[in-house]
Amino acid sequence: MDKKQRWERLTGSGKVSPNSVDVSTIIVTATTGSQGEVKIYDGESADEPEILHIHTLSGDSKVINFEPPLHTLRGLYIVFTSGVDEIMVCYGAGE
């Protein structure tokens, strides 16, 4: 990829970017003894269109690589349950 990518660590649900992005990797780490659930939205809130729904096993980490990158049009917002410890997102500016 020619574009600069950055990693962001989330420990709670929220807006990652208010602008279009290209997501190359998402790593979801579930809490020990709990299953994790993550929803990814194309926009600045959970009222925007959902583009991805991820489930993990108890205490499991799930790595998702996108090739080509997952492109959002209106931003990136991530919501996750208490069964997720953290999420790492690698993304760059979309065009």
C-alpha positions in Angstrom: 0.0 0.0 0.0 1.1 3.5 -0.8 -0.9 5.2 1.8 0.3 5.7 5.3 -1.3 3.3 7.7 -1.8 3.8 11.5 -2.7 1.4 14.3 -5.3 2.4 16.9 -6.1 0.5 20.1 -9.7 0.7 21.4 -10.7 -0.4 24.9 -14.2 0.9 24.5 -16.7 1.5 21.7 -16.4 4.7 19.7 -15.6 6.7 16.7 -12.3 5.8 15.0 -12.5 8.3 12.2 -15.0 10.9 10.9 -13.7 10.5 7.4 -13.5 7.8 4.8 -10.9 5.1 5.6 -9.3 2.0 4.3 -9.1 -0.7 7.0 -6.3 -3.3 6.4 -6.4 -5.3 9.7 -8.7 -5.7 12.7 -7.6 -7.7 15.7 -10.2 -8.6 18.3 -9.2 -9.9 21.7 -11.9 -11.5 23.8 -12.0 -11.5 27.6 -11.1 -14.8 29.2 -14.2 -16.8 29.7 -16.3 -14.7 27.5 -17.3 -14.6 23.8 -16.7 -11.4 22.0 -18.9 -9.5 19.6 -18.0 -6.5 17.5 -20.0 -4.4 15.0 -18.3 -2.1 12.5 -20.2 0.8 11.0 -19.7 3.0 8.0 -20.0 6.4 9.6 -19.6 8.3 12.9 -22.1 6.4 15.1 -24.0 3.1 15.5 -26.9 4.7 13.6 -24.9 4.4 10.4 -25.0 1.3 8.1 -23.4 -1.8 9.7 -20.7 -3.2 7.4 -19.2 -6.1 9.5 -20.2 -8.2 12.5 -17.5 -10.3 14.2 -17.8 -13.0 16.8 -15.0 -14.6 18.7 -14.7 -17.7 20.9 -14.1 -17.3 24.7 -10.7 -15.8 25.4 -9.8 -16.0 21.8 -8.1 -13.4 19.5 -9.3 -13.1 16.0 -7.2 -11.4 13.3 -8.9 -10.3 10.1 -6.8 -9.0 7.2 -8.5 -7.3 4.3 -7.0 -7.5 0.8 -8.0 -5.3 -0.7 -8.7 -3.0 2.3 -12.2 -2.6 3.6 -13.2 0.9 2.4 -15.7 3.1 4.3 -17.4 6.1 2.7 -18.4 8.1 5.8 -16.1 7.2 8.6 -15.5 4.3 11.0 -17.3 3.6 14.2 -16.8 0.4 16.3 -19.1 -1.1 19.0 -18.1 -4.1 21.1 -19.5 -6.0 24.0 -18.1 -6.4 27.5 -16.7 -9.8 26.2 -14.0 -7.9 24.3 -10.9 -6.6 26.1 -9.6 -4.6 23.2 -9.5 -4.0 19.4 -6.5 -3.0 17.3 -7.4 -1.4 14.0 -4.9 -0.7 11.2 -6.2 1.9 8.7 -5.3 4.7 6.4 -7.1 7.6 4.8 -9.6 6.5 2.2 -10.1 8.3 -1.1 
